Amino acid sequence: MRYDPLLIQPFRDELTRIGFSELKTPEAVDTAVEEKAGTTLFVVNSVCGCAAGKARPGLAIALRQSAARPDRLRTVFAGGDVEATARLRERLGGFPPSSPSMALFKDAKLVHFIPRYQIEGRTAVEIAHHLTEVFEEFCGPAVEADAR
């Protein structure tokens, strides 16, 4: 299912405003996943309520408050970037499709995954705390900040 691009644009904008770059093709996902140096946080964005009320706000809080941050921030939109989302899900290995979800890669290897069920049962602040702990474990201070 594909959503109307006008309908989902505000949800996309929430992430691009805080530094995420959108990946709209399978090839762009492959290139981003295969980054050998540093860390990349991928977010499968979604129209659901837990994305709006928990995942995106939690991401914003964590990125604003954490001294340790991923080097790169990337996103695909489930129901918008259908082929790109499918490719990212393939690259996540055995995890079932989940949106919203978050995946941290370090030196082109998946090191942490947060599926929907770990998002929908938490508040934005709890998600931010979890992400901050993950960033502190796997990321140093950001080397290259994505700017918009």
Secondary structure, DSSP 8 states (H G I E B T S, - for coil): ----HHHHHHHHHHHHTTT-EE--SHHHHHHHHT--SSEEEEEEE-SSHHIIIIIHHHHHHHHHH-SS--SEEEEEETTTSHHHHHHHHHHTTT----SSEEEEEETTEEEEEE-THHHHTS-HHHHHHHHHHHHHHH--S-SS----
